[in-house]
Amino acid sequence: MSGDDNPKKRRRRTLSLVLSLVSFAVLTLIAVTLISGGESWFSRLTGLFTPRSPAALASEYDFDIGRNRVFAETGGAIAAAGTLGIQVLDSGGRETFRDSFRMIQPAIIEIEGLFLSFDIGGTAVRVFSTSQLIASIEANGSVVSASVNKNGWLCVVTQEGGGSKGVVTVYNSLGKDIYEVSLGSGYILSAVISPDNHSLAILNLADSGSRITFYHGITTDKDEPDSVFELTSGLLIDMWYQSNGNVLAVSTESLLLIDNKGAGRIIYSYTDKRLGGYTHSGGFITLHLYDYGIGYSSRLLTLLEDGTVLGDISIDREIISMSSRSGSLVILRNDGLTFYSDELEELSASADSISAAGANRVLALESGAALATSDNSAIILTRGEAR
């Protein structure tokens, strides 16, 4: 072969490496978006909100765990994860737990009274309650995402080595690894364990589209999947196990219900809209759907897990953040904060006493209040009377 082939091979290898790095960076960005509550890439809110109606203000919570803070709540206790570790404060703002360690891009999830925190792009994974550390894991590769079920069983998705090798490791409630799946093609975005600890669902992206792969009986040494659901139209971006063992998935074009045999059906389609964000908590799903037009013209919908529409309203202002819990929805816009019922009846609207630094994230709380947060503050607003 002539000497001209070597530079060509080097260029191909360089291009392949660059594409791999770009793909991983895109997945990491998607994971950050999903773990932060399923919200789209919203701009930061600056300045003061314009007051609309009174709201009671709790004392500002004092979290000191670094920057890039994210929050979760259970039973009135609020947990925060930041670049310096994790911290839990009770309903009175008193610290009940702390664990100090370094993270670059923290993420946090709450389910059934358990908290899961992990470092996207790093290796740290922690499962903890309001008062103690339950499991501490250092992943072998860069963490893409993680999930925990109600029993404390844990799935960690990592990117290991070069190319597109994704690995899912399942840990039991004691933090012991019991099962591992390695995919040599496509990129794994997320993985979830069923409520009975029996089945594993893996969402990955490939050239042909996106798919969910099911493994049943994961406490046995099995290598081959039991079933696969493939989506060629749109892109699957998130999924959850239901109590009956089915998987509810959200794509860029629809909500889908998939059984453990890999058979799926669309329960709500929005192909004529652009998905701006979503939440799944409090017994219902919220979709923020943009019109294909100019400005912030969009619709806000709430649905049951079978696709039944509970509420549908139009929105013409930018939504900065949204969060749902215990049958209510909280929306943070550039003109204030609004509480809605699960049927999108406006319960109250408020903007008083939010920090002058501005809030860029909201967390719905069990008490019917909301935590409005920024890089420098965390303030609780309670629901007032709607005007």
TILO-765573 format. One record per residue: residue in three letters; x, y, z of N, C-alpha, C in turn. Coordinates in steps of 0.05 Angstrom, whole numbers, padded with zeros to 5 digits, always signed. Example, Ala and Ser with C-alpha at 12.3 -4.5 7.8 and 13.67 -1.06 7.14 Angstrom:
! TILO-765573
ALA+00264-00114+00156+00246-00090+00156+00264-00066+00156
SER+00257-00045+00142+00273-00021+00143+00258+00001+00157
***
This chain:
! TILO-765573
MET+00017-00024+00000+00000+00000+00000+00018+00025+00000
SER+00008+00046-00012+00023+00071-00013+00022+00085+00014
GLY+00041+00103+00018+00042+00118+00044+00019+00136+00047
ASP+00003+00142+00025-00020+00160+00028-00042+00148+00045
ASP-00043+00121+00048-00065+00108+00063-00063+00114+00092
ASN-00039+00116+00103-00036+00120+00132-00050+00146+00142
PRO-00045+00169+00129-00059+00193+00138-00090+00190+00137
LYS-00100+00176+00116-00128+00172+00113-00139+00155+00137
LYS-00124+00134+00144-00133+00118+00167-00132+00133+00192
ARG-00111+00150+00195-00110+00167+00219-00133+00186+00221
ARG-00141+00198+00198-00163+00216+00197-00189+00202+00204
ARG-00193+00177+00194-00217+00162+00201-00218+00155+00230
ARG-00195+00147+00241-00195+00141+00270-00201+00166+00287
THR-00189+00189+00278-00194+00214+00293-00223+00221+00292
LEU-00235+00219+00267-00264+00225+00264-00281+00207+00281
SER-00274+00181+00282-00290+00162+00298-00289+00169+00328
LEU-00265+00177+00337-00261+00185+00365-00278+00210+00372
VAL-00276+00230+00353-00291+00255+00358-00321+00249+00359
LEU-00331+00232+00341-00360+00226+00341-00368+00212+00367
SER-00351+00194+00377-00357+00180+00402-00358+00200+00425
LEU-00339+00219+00426-00339+00238+00448-00363+00256+00446
VAL-00370+00265+00422-00394+00282+00418-00419+00268+00427
SER-00421+00242+00419-00445+00227+00426-00448+00224+00456
PHE-00426+00219+00469-00427+00216+00498-00434+00242+00512
ALA-00423+00264+00501-00430+00290+00512-00460+00296+00509
VAL-00471+00289+00485-00500+00293+00481-00516+00277+00500
LEU-00509+00252+00504-00523+00235+00523-00521+00246+00552
THR-00498+00255+00559-00495+00267+00585-00513+00291+00589
LEU-00515+00308+00569-00533+00331+00570-00562+00322+00572
ILE-00570+00301+00557-00597+00291+00559-00602+00280+00587
ALA-00583+00266+00598-00586+00254+00625-00589+00276+00646
VAL-00573+00297+00643-00576+00320+00662-00604+00331+00661
THR-00614+00334+00636-00641+00345+00633-00662+00327+00645
LEU-00660+00300+00640-00680+00282+00650-00679+00280+00680
ILE-00655+00277+00692-00653+00274+00721-00661+00299+00735
SER-00660+00322+00722-00668+00347+00735-00698+00351+00733
GLY-00713+00330+00726-00742+00333+00727-00755+00332+00700
GLY-00741+00324+00679-00753+00321+00653-00758+00348+00640
GLU-00745+00368+00647-00750+00395+00636-00731+00400+00613
SER-00741+00416+00594-00724+00424+00572-00702+00443+00581
TRP-00684+00450+00562-00661+00466+00569-00669+00495+00572
PHE-00680+00501+00596-00691+00528+00601-00668+00548+00607
SER-00674+00573+00600-00656+00594+00607-00660+00602+00636
ARG-00640+00615+00648-00641+00623+00676-00660+00647+00679
LEU-00673+00648+00702-00690+00670+00708-00673+00691+00724
THR-00674+00716+00715-00659+00737+00728-00677+00759+00738
GLY-00669+00772+00759-00684+00795+00770-00707+00786+00788
LEU-00722+00805+00798-00744+00800+00816-00769+00793+00800
PHE-00787+00776+00812-00813+00770+00800-00832+00794+00807
THR-00851+00798+00790-00872+00818+00795-00893+00806+00814
PRO-00898+00817+00837-00917+00806+00856-00945+00804+00844
ARG-00959+00782+00850-00987+00778+00840-01006+00774+00863
SER-00999+00757+00883-01017+00752+00905-01000+00743+00929
PRO-01010+00746+00953-00994+00740+00977-00986+00711+00979
ALA-00963+00706+00991-00954+00679+00997-00939+00679+01023
ALA-00944+00657+01039-00929+00655+01064-00901+00645+01058
LEU-00882+00655+01072-00854+00649+01066-00841+00635+01090
ALA-00830+00611+01086-00816+00598+01107-00787+00609+01108
SER-00773+00603+01130-00745+00612+01132-00729+00600+01109
GLU-00710+00615+01099-00693+00606+01078-00677+00582+01087
TYR-00676+00561+01072-00661+00537+01079-00631+00542+01073
ASP-00614+00534+01091-00585+00540+01088-00571+00514+01080
PHE-00568+00510+01054-00552+00487+01044-00524+00496+01037
ASP-00504+00482+01046-00477+00490+01040-00461+00466+01030
ILE-00470+00456+01007-00457+00433+00995-00446+00440+00966
GLY-00438+00465+00963-00425+00473+00938-00445+00483+00917
ARG-00437+00481+00892-00453+00492+00870-00467+00470+00855
ASN-00481+00478+00834-00497+00460+00817-00516+00443+00834
ARG-00529+00456+00853-00546+00442+00872-00572+00433+00859
VAL-00580+00409+00867-00606+00398+00859-00619+00387+00884
PHE-00646+00384+00883-00661+00379+00908-00682+00358+00904
ALA-00689+00344+00927-00711+00325+00928-00722+00326+00956
GLU-00747+00316+00959-00760+00317+00985-00775+00292+00991
THR-00777+00286+01017-00795+00265+01027-00803+00271+01055
GLY-00829+00269+01061-00840+00273+01087-00832+00299+01101
GLY-00829+00320+01085-00821+00346+01096-00792+00351+01098
ALA-00776+00330+01095-00746+00333+01095-00737+00338+01066
ILE-00718+00357+01063-00708+00364+01037-00678+00356+01035
ALA-00672+00341+01014-00644+00333+01009-00633+00349+00986
ALA-00607+00356+00988-00594+00371+00967-00568+00357+00960
ALA-00561+00357+00934-00536+00347+00925-00521+00369+00910
GLY-00496+00372+00916-00480+00393+00903-00452+00384+00898
THR-00435+00402+00890-00407+00394+00882-00391+00385+00906
LEU-00401+00390+00931-00386+00382+00955-00399+00359+00970
GLY-00420+00347+00959-00432+00325+00972-00463+00327+00974
ILE-00474+00314+00995-00503+00313+00999-00509+00322+01027
GLN-00534+00332+01031-00542+00343+01057-00572+00341+01059
VAL-00583+00334+01082-00611+00333+01087-00619+00352+01110
LEU-00640+00368+01106-00650+00385+01127-00679+00377+01132
ASP-00687+00377+01158-00715+00370+01165-00733+00394+01159
SER-00759+00391+01166-00779+00411+01160-00773+00438+01174
GLY-00757+00437+01196-00750+00461+01210-00723+00473+01201
GLY-00711+00461+01181-00685+00471+01171-00661+00461+01185
ARG-00665+00440+01203-00642+00429+01218-00630+00406+01202
GLU-00604+00405+01203-00590+00384+01188-00593+00357+01202
THR-00601+00336+01186-00604+00309+01197-00584+00290+01185
PHE-00571+00297+01163-00551+00279+01150-00534+00295+01132
ARG-00509+00287+01129-00490+00299+01111-00468+00278+01103
ASP-00460+00279+01078-00438+00263+01069-00422+00280+01050
SER-00397+00284+01056-00380+00302+01040-00363+00286+01020
PHE-00365+00293+00995-00349+00281+00973-00352+00299+00949
ARG-00335+00296+00929-00334+00313+00906-00352+00303+00883
MET-00367+00321+00871-00382+00316+00847-00379+00339+00828
ILE-00382+00334+00802-00380+00354+00782-00408+00363+00773
GLN-00425+00343+00765-00452+00349+00757-00471+00331+00773
PRO-00479+00341+00797-00496+00325+00815-00524+00321+00804
ALA-00535+00298+00812-00563+00292+00806-00575+00279+00830
ILE-00601+00281+00834-00614+00269+00857-00643+00260+00850
ILE-00651+00238+00862-00677+00226+00857-00688+00217+00884
GLU-00715+00219+00888-00728+00208+00912-00749+00188+00904
ILE-00751+00166+00918-00772+00147+00914-00777+00132+00940
GLU-00803+00132+00949-00811+00118+00973-00793+00123+00997
GLY-00786+00148+01001-00770+00155+01024-00740+00151+01022
LEU-00731+00142+00999-00703+00138+00994-00693+00160+00975
PHE-00668+00168+00979-00655+00187+00961-00632+00173+00946
LEU-00630+00180+00921-00607+00170+00905-00593+00195+00893
SER-00567+00197+00897-00552+00218+00886-00528+00207+00871
PHE-00521+00219+00848-00498+00209+00833-00486+00232+00817
ASP-00462+00228+00807-00447+00248+00793-00447+00241+00763
ILE-00462+00256+00747-00463+00251+00719-00435+00257+00706
GLY-00423+00237+00694-00397+00240+00682-00375+00233+00702
GLY-00382+00229+00728-00363+00221+00748-00367+00192+00756
THR-00360+00185+00781-00362+00157+00790-00378+00154+00816
ALA-00384+00175+00830-00397+00174+00856-00427+00168+00854
VAL-00436+00148+00870-00464+00141+00872-00470+00136+00902
ARG-00492+00149+00912-00499+00146+00940-00529+00141+00943
VAL-00537+00122+00960-00565+00118+00968-00566+00124+00997
PHE-00586+00141+01005-00587+00149+01033-00616+00156+01041
SER-00621+00156+01067-00647+00164+01077-00644+00192+01089
THR-00664+00200+01105-00662+00227+01117-00642+00228+01140
SER-00632+00205+01148-00614+00204+01172-00589+00188+01169
GLN-00587+00172+01147-00563+00155+01145-00557+00147+01117
LEU-00531+00140+01113-00522+00130+01087-00529+00100+01085
ILE-00541+00092+01063-00549+00064+01059-00529+00049+01041
ALA-00520+00062+01020-00501+00049+01002-00483+00070+00989
SER-00457+00064+00987-00438+00081+00975-00423+00066+00953
ILE-00425+00075+00928-00414+00060+00906-00396+00079+00890
GLU-00373+00069+00881-00356+00083+00862-00357+00067+00836
ALA-00369+00078+00815-00372+00063+00790-00345+00059+00776
ASN-00344+00039+00759-00320+00033+00744-00316+00052+00721
GLY-00338+00063+00711-00336+00081+00688-00350+00107+00694
SER-00354+00123+00674-00367+00149+00677-00397+00145+00678
VAL-00410+00155+00700-00438+00150+00704-00455+00167+00684
VAL-00473+00154+00669-00491+00168+00651-00518+00174+00666
SER-00528+00154+00680-00553+00157+00695-00554+00135+00716
ALA-00574+00137+00734-00578+00117+00754-00607+00118+00763
SER-00618+00096+00774-00645+00096+00783-00647+00077+00807
VAL-00668+00080+00823-00672+00063+00846-00702+00057+00848
ASN-00709+00032+00855-00737+00025+00859-00745+00028+00888
LYS-00770+00022+00894-00781+00027+00921-00768+00009+00942
ASN-00755-00013+00933-00742-00031+00952-00712-00024+00956
GLY-00703-00004+00943-00675+00004+00946-00656-00010+00927
TRP-00667-00025+00908-00649-00037+00887-00642-00016+00867
LEU-00617-00017+00858-00605+00005+00843-00594-00004+00816
CYS-00599+00013+00796-00587+00009+00769-00568+00032+00764
VAL-00543+00026+00756-00524+00047+00748-00515+00043+00720
VAL-00519+00063+00703-00510+00062+00675-00484+00077+00672
THR-00464+00064+00661-00438+00076+00658-00428+00073+00629
GLN-00411+00091+00622-00397+00090+00596-00368+00082+00602
GLU-00360+00059+00593-00334+00049+00600-00317+00045+00575
GLY-00292+00054+00576-00274+00051+00553-00282+00069+00530
GLY-00272+00062+00507-00277+00078+00483-00301+00067+00467
GLY-00306+00079+00445-00327+00071+00428-00354+00075+00440
SER-00372+00056+00437-00400+00059+00447-00407+00038+00467
LYS-00389+00029+00483-00394+00008+00502-00409+00019+00526
GLY-00433+00011+00530-00449+00019+00554-00452-00005+00572
VAL-00452+00000+00598-00455-00021+00618-00476-00014+00638
VAL-00494-00033+00645-00513-00029+00666-00507-00049+00688
THR-00504-00039+00713-00499-00055+00736-00522-00053+00755
VAL-00532-00076+00764-00554-00076+00783-00543-00083+00811
TYR-00551-00067+00831-00543-00072+00859-00568-00077+00876
ASN-00566-00095+00895-00588-00099+00913-00589-00077+00935
SER-00608-00079+00954-00611-00058+00973-00588-00056+00993
LEU-00570-00075+00993-00546-00074+01010-00522-00062+00995
GLY-00526-00055+00969-00505-00043+00953-00486-00064+00941
LYS-00495-00090+00940-00479-00111+00928-00487-00114+00899
ASP-00468-00114+00881-00474-00118+00852-00482-00147+00847
ILE-00505-00150+00833-00515-00177+00829-00519-00184+00799
TYR-00518-00163+00782-00523-00169+00753-00510-00147+00737
GLU-00501-00154+00713-00488-00134+00695-00494-00141+00666
VAL-00501-00120+00651-00506-00123+00623-00488-00103+00608
SER-00474-00113+00588-00456-00096+00572-00466-00096+00543
LEU-00471-00073+00532-00479-00070+00504-00456-00059+00488
GLY-00448-00073+00467-00426-00064+00450-00433-00045+00428
SER-00460-00041+00424-00469-00023+00403-00491-00005+00414
GLY-00492+00019+00403-00512+00038+00413-00503+00050+00440
TYR-00518+00069+00449-00512+00083+00475-00535+00078+00494
ILE-00529+00069+00518-00549+00066+00539-00555+00092+00552
LEU-00580+00100+00552-00588+00125+00564-00597+00121+00593
SER-00613+00100+00598-00622+00096+00625-00630+00066+00629
ALA-00633+00058+00654-00642+00031+00660-00658+00032+00686
VAL-00679+00015+00688-00696+00015+00712-00701-00014+00720
ILE-00705-00018+00746-00710-00045+00757-00739-00046+00765
SER-00753-00068+00760-00781-00071+00766-00787-00070+00796
PRO-00812-00064+00803-00818-00062+00832-00814-00089+00847
ASP-00815-00112+00833-00811-00137+00846-00782-00147+00845
ASN-00763-00129+00836-00735-00135+00834-00729-00158+00814
HIS-00748-00165+00797-00745-00188+00779-00735-00181+00751
SER-00743-00158+00741-00738-00151+00713-00722-00125+00711
LEU-00708-00123+00689-00691-00100+00682-00699-00090+00655
ALA-00704-00064+00652-00709-00051+00627-00687-00031+00620
ILE-00676-00033+00596-00654-00016+00588-00662+00000+00563
LEU-00659+00026+00565-00665+00044+00542-00639+00052+00529
ASN-00636+00045+00504-00612+00053+00490-00618+00064+00462
LEU-00599+00080+00452-00601+00093+00426-00582+00080+00407
ALA-00592+00076+00382-00575+00063+00361-00580+00078+00335
ASP-00566+00070+00314-00569+00083+00288-00597+00079+00277
SER-00610+00057+00284-00637+00051+00273-00659+00064+00289
GLY-00653+00077+00311-00673+00090+00328-00667+00085+00357
SER-00688+00081+00373-00684+00075+00401-00700+00050+00409
ARG-00692+00037+00430-00704+00012+00438-00703+00009+00468
ILE-00722-00008+00478-00722-00016+00506-00718-00047+00506
THR-00697-00056+00520-00691-00084+00521-00698-00094+00549
PHE-00712-00117+00550-00721-00128+00576-00705-00154+00583
TYR-00696-00155+00608-00684-00179+00619-00701-00187+00643
HIS-00711-00212+00643-00727-00222+00666-00711-00243+00681
GLY-00716-00245+00707-00701-00264+00723-00672-00256+00726
ILE-00667-00231+00733-00639-00221+00732-00622-00232+00754
THR-00633-00246+00774-00616-00257+00794-00603-00283+00784
THR-00610-00292+00760-00596-00315+00748-00575-00305+00728
ASP-00557-00322+00721-00536-00315+00702-00546-00318+00673
LYS-00560-00298+00664-00571-00299+00637-00557-00277+00620
ASP-00553-00284+00595-00539-00265+00577-00557-00253+00556
GLU-00577-00267+00547-00594-00258+00525-00619-00244+00536
PRO-00627-00223+00523-00652-00209+00531-00677-00226+00525
ASP-00698-00221+00540-00723-00236+00536-00741-00223+00515
SER-00740-00197+00512-00756-00183+00492-00744-00155+00487
VAL-00752-00144+00463-00742-00118+00456-00765-00102+00443
PHE-00768-00077+00451-00786-00059+00439-00770-00038+00424
GLU-00776-00034+00398-00761-00015+00381-00780+00007+00372
LEU-00770+00031+00372-00784+00054+00363-00768+00067+00341
THR-00780+00069+00317-00765+00080+00294-00774+00109+00288
SER-00797+00117+00299-00807+00144+00295-00805+00160+00321
GLY-00790+00182+00321-00786+00196+00346-00763+00184+00361
LEU-00759+00193+00385-00736+00185+00402-00746+00180+00430
LEU-00742+00156+00441-00748+00150+00468-00728+00164+00486
ILE-00738+00178+00507-00720+00193+00524-00723+00187+00554
ASP-00744+00173+00562-00746+00166+00590-00767+00143+00593
MET-00766+00130+00616-00785+00108+00621-00787+00103+00651
TRP-00810+00091+00659-00814+00083+00687-00829+00057+00688
TYR-00823+00041+00708-00839+00016+00713-00864+00024+00727
GLN-00886+00012+00719-00911+00014+00734-00913-00009+00754
SER-00932-00008+00772-00934-00028+00793-00942-00055+00782
ASN-00955-00056+00758-00963-00081+00746-00941-00093+00728
GLY-00918-00081+00727-00896-00093+00712-00893-00082+00683
ASN-00913-00066+00674-00910-00053+00649-00892-00028+00651
VAL-00882-00019+00628-00865+00005+00627-00879+00027+00613
LEU-00879+00051+00626-00889+00075+00613-00866+00091+00603
ALA-00867+00098+00577-00844+00111+00565-00853+00137+00551
VAL-00835+00157+00551-00840+00182+00538-00821+00185+00515
SER-00831+00193+00492-00814+00198+00469-00818+00227+00460
THR-00803+00235+00440-00806+00262+00430-00833+00267+00416
GLU-00848+00245+00411-00873+00247+00396-00897+00235+00410
SER-00893+00220+00431-00916+00206+00443-00909+00194+00470
LEU-00931+00187+00485-00929+00171+00509-00936+00142+00501
LEU-00921+00123+00511-00925+00095+00503-00927+00077+00528
LEU-00942+00055+00525-00944+00035+00545-00933+00009+00534
ILE-00914-00003+00547-00900-00027+00537-00901-00049+00557
ASP-00911-00073+00549-00912-00095+00568-00885-00110+00569
ASN-00883-00129+00587-00857-00143+00591-00850-00162+00569
LYS-00868-00165+00549-00861-00181+00526-00852-00164+00503
GLY-00850-00138+00507-00840-00119+00487-00861-00109+00468
ALA-00887-00114+00474-00908-00104+00458-00916-00076+00468
GLY-00916-00056+00450-00922-00029+00458-00944-00016+00443
ARG-00957+00003+00455-00978+00019+00441-00977+00048+00450
ILE-00984+00066+00433-00985+00094+00439-01010+00100+00455
ILE-01007+00113+00478-01031+00121+00493-01037+00151+00491
TYR-01018+00166+00481-01023+00194+00475-01002+00204+00455
SER-01011+00216+00433-00993+00225+00412-00993+00256+00410
TYR-00969+00267+00406-00967+00296+00402-00947+00302+00379
THR-00951+00288+00357-00933+00292+00334-00934+00320+00322
ASP-00957+00334+00327-00960+00361+00316-00948+00382+00335
LYS-00936+00374+00357-00924+00392+00377-00895+00386+00381
ARG-00882+00404+00396-00854+00399+00404-00853+00397+00434
LEU-00841+00375+00443-00840+00370+00472-00821+00390+00485
GLY-00832+00406+00504-00816+00425+00518-00807+00415+00545
GLY-00823+00397+00558-00815+00386+00584-00837+00368+00594
TYR-00832+00354+00615-00852+00336+00627-00845+00330+00656
THR-00864+00321+00671-00860+00310+00697-00876+00285+00700
HIS-00867+00268+00719-00882+00243+00725-00880+00238+00755
SER-00900+00248+00769-00900+00245+00799-00927+00253+00809
GLY-00933+00244+00833-00959+00252+00845-00983+00238+00832
GLY-00978+00216+00818-01000+00200+00806-01009+00209+00779
PHE-00995+00228+00767-01003+00237+00740-00978+00247+00725
ILE-00982+00250+00699-00961+00259+00680-00968+00287+00671
THR-00948+00304+00669-00951+00331+00658-00934+00333+00633
LEU-00946+00344+00612-00932+00349+00587-00933+00379+00580
HIS-00911+00390+00573-00909+00417+00563-00903+00416+00533
LEU-00922+00423+00517-00920+00419+00488-00921+00446+00473
TYR-00899+00452+00459-00897+00477+00444-00912+00475+00417
ASP-00925+00497+00410-00935+00499+00382-00911+00504+00364
TYR-00913+00495+00339-00892+00502+00320-00897+00530+00309
GLY-00889+00549+00325-00894+00577+00317-00874+00595+00330
ILE-00881+00620+00332-00863+00640+00344-00870+00645+00373
GLY-00850+00649+00389-00854+00656+00417-00858+00631+00435
TYR-00873+00634+00457-00875+00613+00477-00903+00600+00476
SER-00917+00603+00454-00944+00592+00451-00942+00561+00455
SER-00957+00551+00474-00955+00522+00480-00980+00513+00495
ARG-00981+00487+00501-01003+00476+00517-00990+00460+00540
LEU-01006+00460+00562-00999+00445+00586-01020+00424+00590
LEU-01012+00398+00591-01031+00377+00594-01024+00360+00618
THR-01044+00350+00632-01040+00330+00653-01055+00305+00645
LEU-01043+00281+00650-01055+00256+00641-01051+00235+00663
LEU-01069+00215+00664-01065+00191+00680-01046+00173+00664
GLU-01037+00152+00678-01018+00134+00665-01030+00117+00643
ASP-01056+00117+00640-01068+00103+00617-01073+00121+00593
GLY-01065+00147+00596-01068+00166+00574-01092+00183+00576
THR-01109+00179+00596-01133+00196+00600-01125+00224+00607
VAL-01135+00244+00592-01128+00272+00597-01144+00283+00620
LEU-01130+00294+00640-01143+00306+00663-01147+00336+00659
GLY-01127+00350+00648-01129+00379+00643-01114+00387+00619
ASP-01123+00410+00607-01110+00420+00582-01114+00450+00582
ILE-01092+00465+00584-01094+00494+00582-01073+00505+00564
SER-01077+00529+00554-01057+00542+00537-01039+00559+00553
ILE-01014+00562+00545-00993+00577+00558-00980+00595+00537
ASP-00976+00621+00544-00963+00639+00525-00939+00652+00536
ARG-00929+00642+00559-00905+00653+00571-00885+00630+00576
GLU-00860+00637+00578-00839+00618+00581-00842+00603+00608
ILE-00839+00577+00608-00839+00561+00632-00809+00556+00639
ILE-00801+00565+00662-00773+00561+00671-00769+00533+00682
SER-00788+00525+00699-00786+00499+00713-00813+00490+00721
MET-00817+00463+00723-00842+00453+00734-00837+00428+00750
SER-00856+00423+00769-00852+00400+00786-00880+00391+00797
SER-00884+00365+00801-00910+00355+00811-00906+00337+00834
ARG-00926+00336+00852-00926+00319+00875-00953+00320+00889
SER-00961+00296+00899-00985+00295+00916-01009+00308+00903
GLY-01014+00303+00877-01038+00314+00864-01037+00343+00857
SER-01014+00355+00858-01012+00384+00850-00988+00388+00832
LEU-00989+00410+00818-00968+00417+00799-00959+00446+00805
VAL-00933+00451+00804-00922+00478+00808-00907+00486+00783
ILE-00914+00510+00773-00901+00520+00749-00886+00546+00756
LEU-00861+00548+00749-00845+00572+00753-00841+00585+00725
ARG-00852+00609+00722-00850+00624+00697-00833+00649+00702
ASN-00829+00663+00680-00813+00688+00683-00828+00711+00696
ASP-00854+00706+00703-00869+00727+00716-00880+00717+00743
GLY-00871+00694+00752-00880+00684+00778-00884+00655+00780
LEU-00896+00646+00802-00899+00618+00808-00929+00612+00812
THR-00939+00591+00800-00967+00584+00801-00971+00555+00809
PHE-00990+00551+00827-00998+00524+00836-01023+00515+00820
TYR-01023+00491+00810-01046+00479+00797-01054+00453+00810
SER-01080+00446+00807-01088+00419+00814-01080+00400+00791
ASP-01085+00374+00796-01077+00354+00774-01095+00357+00750
GLU-01118+00372+00752-01135+00378+00730-01130+00405+00718
LEU-01108+00418+00726-01099+00444+00717-01117+00467+00724
GLU-01131+00464+00747-01146+00486+00758-01125+00503+00774
GLU-01124+00529+00769-01105+00546+00783-01113+00549+00812
LEU-01096+00541+00830-01101+00542+00858-01091+00568+00870
SER-01068+00577+00862-01057+00603+00871-01034+00612+00853
ALA-01029+00637+00853-01007+00649+00838-00992+00668+00857
SER-00965+00666+00857-00950+00682+00876-00923+00688+00865
ALA-00912+00710+00875-00884+00717+00868-00870+00732+00890
ASP-00884+00735+00913-00872+00751+00935-00848+00737+00947
SER-00829+00753+00956-00808+00744+00974-00788+00724+00962
ILE-00789+00721+00935-00769+00704+00923-00742+00720+00922
SER-00720+00706+00927-00694+00718+00929-00688+00736+00905
ALA-00675+00759+00910-00667+00777+00889-00648+00765+00869
ALA-00635+00743+00877-00617+00729+00859-00632+00715+00837
GLY-00659+00711+00840-00675+00698+00820-00676+00668+00825
ALA-00698+00656+00818-00701+00627+00821-00700+00614+00793
ASN-00686+00592+00790-00684+00579+00764-00694+00550+00766
ARG-00705+00542+00789-00715+00514+00792-00737+00514+00814
VAL-00757+00497+00810-00777+00495+00831-00781+00465+00837
LEU-00787+00459+00862-00792+00432+00871-00818+00432+00886
ALA-00838+00416+00877-00863+00414+00891-00859+00397+00916
LEU-00871+00406+00938-00868+00392+00964-00894+00379+00972
GLU-00891+00359+00989-00915+00343+00998-00936+00361+01012
SER-00927+00381+01025-00944+00398+01041-00961+00418+01025
GLY-00959+00417+00999-00973+00436+00982-00958+00462+00978
ALA-00933+00462+00987-00915+00485+00984-00896+00479+00961
ALA-00877+00497+00956-00857+00494+00935-00831+00505+00945
LEU-00809+00492+00936-00782+00502+00942-00772+00516+00917
ALA-00768+00542+00918-00757+00557+00896-00727+00561+00900
THR-00711+00553+00882-00682+00552+00886-00666+00566+00864
SER-00643+00576+00872-00623+00586+00853-00596+00576+00862
ASP-00575+00586+00850-00548+00578+00858-00542+00587+00886
ASN-00556+00607+00896-00549+00618+00922-00571+00617+00943
SER-00594+00608+00936-00616+00608+00955-00635+00585+00952
ALA-00649+00578+00973-00670+00558+00973-00692+00567+00991
ILE-00715+00575+00981-00736+00587+00996-00762+00572+00992
ILE-00777+00568+01014-00802+00554+01012-00825+00574+01010
LEU-00842+00571+00990-00867+00587+00987-00891+00569+00991
THR-00910+00577+01008-00934+00561+01012-00956+00572+00994
ARG-00975+00555+00989-00997+00562+00971-01016+00582+00983
GLY-01020+00604+00969-01039+00624+00978-01066+00621+00964
GLU-01082+00641+00965-01108+00640+00951-01106+00650+00923
ALA-01119+00636+00905-01119+00645+00877-01136+00670+00873
ARG-01128+00686+00855-01143+00711+00849-01164+00705+00827
***
